[in-house]
Amino acid sequence: MAEPVKKPYHSALRTAQAHATRQAIVNAAARLFIQYGYGATTVDAIAEAAGVSRKTVFTSVGGKVEALKLALDWAIVGDDEPVPMLERPHIKALQQEPDARRILARYAAHVRQTSARTAPLHEVVRAAAGLDAEIRALAEEMRAQRIRGMQVLAQHLAARGALQPGLTPAEAADVLWLLNDPGVYHRLVTEQGWPPGRYQDWLAGALISLLIAPDYRPPEGP
């Protein structure tokens, strides 16, 4: 009699443990990168801070560059779920908002929240990019991702007929990309001591003033 085929073994507990280990490694790496810088942080230090072995760091995450990239990705969206930013419910709701000024006001709130998480890690990348080719590539990837996202947002503004006369969607995307740089948040809030709420109000006002035509009128409600 043929032996029964064994079903693939799956342990929810083991999966949860692997997930928790990955989170611990990435969170430990982020703390060390921010405190000591990318170059001064070793894999051994990350392993010790996360309470795992050096081998586990590599098998779970992949190394320093991968840990930094994951830390940035998680900081951008606020969690480690594999859902792209443009697919997040709050971004979809923002895109469906009919009033261009409200879009930018809500976007400024989003940037404030995101930058509070990402700005310290962006400073890590900025400091290390001149010394490490892999970090330079990561910085370029981050720049390209931001500009693609801003091109989408600029198109939403243009579709509402809201842009300043003579301002192209490509130029509007460049303005959005320039002002949503986490470095701006870092300079104003971290270095200059602006309250985060003041930064949000300033960003919303600046974007509306620079991008939206003075005579723009949002569609009337039903």
N, C-alpha and C positions, 0 to 999 in steps of 0.2 A: 504493500500500500504506500502510495506516495505521501511524503510528509507534507503537512499543510504549509502553504506559503506564509511566511511571517510578515505581518504588517509593519510598515516603517514605524520605528519608535519615535514618539514625539513627547517631550516633556514640557508642559507649560511653565513649570517651575524653573527648568534649566534655561528656557528662553528668557524668562523674566530676570534671572540672575545674570545672564550675558548682557542684557539690556542695561541693568543697573551698573554692571562693571564698566561698560562703555561710557555711560553717563559720568561715573566717578572719575574715569581717566580724563575725559575731555574737560570736565569742570576743574579738576586739579591742574591740568595743563594751562587752562585759561587764567587761573589765579596766579600761577607762577610766571607766565608770560607777562602779565600786567605788572607784577611786583618786581621782577628781575630782568625782564627783557627776553626776547626770543633767543639770542645767542648764548646768554648765560644760563638758560634753562636746559637741563639735560634730560634725557629719557629716564635715567636712573632717578632723578629728582621727581619726575612726574610719577614714576612707579611708586616711589616711597610715599608721596603725598596722597596717592589714590589707594594705597594699601594693597598693591598687587605686585607681581614680578615684572621685571624688564620684558621678559618674553610675552607676557600677557598684554603689555602696552602695544607691542607690534602686532600680535595676532588679533587683538580686539579693535584697534584703531589704525595702526599702520606706521606710526612714527610722528615726529614733531610737526612736520608740515601738514600732515593729515589731521592731527589734533587741532592745530590752529584753524584750518579750514572748517572743520566741523564746529568748533567753538563759534566761529563767525556766522556760519549758516544757522546755527541754533539761536544765536543772539538776534539775528535779523528777523526771524519769524516768531521767536519767543518760546520755541519748544523744539523737540527733536522728531516731530512727526514728518513723514515724507510727503508733505503737501506744499507745492510751490506757492510763493507769495501771491502771485496773481490769481491763484485759485482759492485763497483764503476768503471766508465769508465777509469780513470787514472791508476787504479790497473790492470785492464784487459789489458790495453795497455802495461804496464810494463811487465806483464807475457808473452805477445806475442813477446817481443823484443828478437831477436835471439842472440845478443851479451851479454854474461854474465857480462862483465865489464860494459857495458852500463846499464844493469839492476841494478847493484849495485850503479852506479853513480846517476841514476834516483831515486833509492830507498833512497839514502842519502838526496836528495833534498826533497823527501816526508817526511822523518823523521824530517828534519829541520823544515818544515812547521807545521807538526803535534805537535812536541815537544814544539814549541813556544806557542801553545795553551794549551797543556796538562801538561807541567812540573809543573806549579804552583799548579795545582789540585793534581798531584801525590805527591807533597810535603805535601799537606794537609792530604792525605791518609796515607802517611808514618808516619807523626807525631801522627796521631790518632789511628793507628792500634794497638799500644801497650796498649791502654786504653779501646777500644771498640770492642766487639766481632763481631758486624755486620760490622764494618770497616775492621777488620781482614779478614772476609769472602769476602768482596769486593776486598781487596788487592789480595787475593788468586785467585779470579775470573779473575782479571785483568792480573795477572801473567800467568794464564793458557791460556787466550785468546791470549796473545802476543806470547807464545811459539807455539801455534797451527798455528798462522799466519806465524811464521818463519819456521815452518816445511814445509809449502806449498812453501815458497820462496826457501828454501834449495833444495827441490825436483826439482824445475825448474832449478836451477843451476846444479844439478847432471844430469838431463836429457840432458843437453848440453855438458856433459863430461868436465865440467869446474873446478871441485873441485881439491884442492891440493891432491897429491898422499897420500893415506892412511887416508884421512879425510872422514868420513862417513857423509851422509846427516843429521843424528841426531846430530853429533858434529857441523856441519856447522850451524844447526838451533840454537844450544846453543850459538855459537859465535854471530850470528845475534841478538838473544834475549838479550845477555849481553850488546852489544854495542848500541842497539836501545833503551835502558832504558831511559825514560825521565829524570831520575836522572843524567845521564851523561851530557845531554844538560844543565840541571840546574847548575851542578858544573862548567862546562867550560864557558858557556855563561853568566849565571846570576851571579855566584859567582866570577869567574876568569876574566870576562869581554871580553871573546873572541867575535869577530864579528860573527854573525850567518853564514855568508858566509865562514869564516875560519873554523868554526865547520863542515859545510857541506863538505868542501874539505877534512878535516882531516878524517871524517867518511868514505867518499868514498874511500880514499886512504887506510885506515886501513882495511876496509872490502875486498877490492880487493887484498891487500897484504896477508891477512890472509886466504882467502878462495879460490882464483883463482890460478890454476897451472900456473907457469911462462911460460910454453910452450903452454898454451891454445891458440888456434886460432879460432876466430869466423868464422861461415860459410860465404863464399863469397856471395856477392849480385848477383842478376840475371844478 
